[in-house]
Amino acid sequence: TGFRPTLAYDDVTAEAKYVPAVKLPFTDVKEGDWYYEFVSELYGKKIVSGMTDTTFVPNGKLTYGQALKLIVVGLGKGEQATTGSHWASGYLTFAKNQKWLDKDVDLNGSISRLAFCQIAAKAKNLTAQPASNPFKDCADKDVLALVNAGIINGMSADTFAPDNTLTRAQISKIISGLIK
């Protein structure tokens, strides 16, 4: 007779545990970190990488170049060849050609929560607004469209902090929601 595969079953518990698709090489992203699942998902899909082979730098500030690459690659638009001297110049060119962005930006500069939302909402073609604005510090239509879609939330129940910069951990959660 031929080989017949069998299934083995482990004890099933009531609480499901997240199991990453790949083992993370990052020494600064540990199971139990609130962003672990998101970094693992995006790393497994080859959407994020580390700042080095062994570090992710979750609290590092996100740059415009990094944000543009994450949006473009995350939405399945592919890697972009450079169009200038900066490694992310092709992503900027792509975003401008798609009308997600209408100006040049400092690709090495930190991106604010507001600026990211203004690009991401256009990239996802999101315009639907929530019934009411929960934030006392931001009424931007792109922010509210992403909130309405469940992709981003505030820093608290009633503050968005539009001028704050995004960290690499935060963007992992947001990109995970953006690509679903």
Secondary structure, DSSP 8 states (H G I E B T S, - for coil): -------------SS-----SS----TT--TTSTTHHHHHHHHHTTS---SSSS---TTSB-BHHHHHHHHHHHTT------SSSSTTHHHHHHHHHTTS--S---TTSB-BHHHHHHHHHHHTT-----SS---SS---HHHHHHHHTTS---SSSS---TTSB-BHHHHHHHHHHHT-
